[in-house]
Amino acid sequence: MAQGDKSAYTDKQKRQAQHIEESYEKRGVSDKEAEKRAWATVNKQDGGGKKSGSGRGKS
């Protein structure tokens, strides 16, 4: 998965990131920094993308 590719994330995770990003922007954080922080928060909470097929397979 290329850096910046959000295809492995569920719709719920994408909505969470959008909401977090908007919250940071309201507090005066730049757009780009708010997006970085939002996705970092989603990753910390959920451990990354959750769609099936993402990550390592079972051997």
FENRA-V658648 format. One record per pair of residues at least 24 apart in sequence whose C-alpha atoms are under 6 Angstrom apart, sorted by sequence separation. I is the first residue (numbers start at 1). J is the second residue. D is the distance in Angstrom with one decimal. If there is no record, write none. Layout:
i = {I & I}
j = {J & J}
d = {D & D}
This chain:
i = {9 & 8 & 9 & 10 & 9 & 8}
j = {49 & 49 & 50 & 51 & 51 & 51}
d = {4.2 & 4.8 & 5.6 & 5.9 & 5.9 & 5.3}
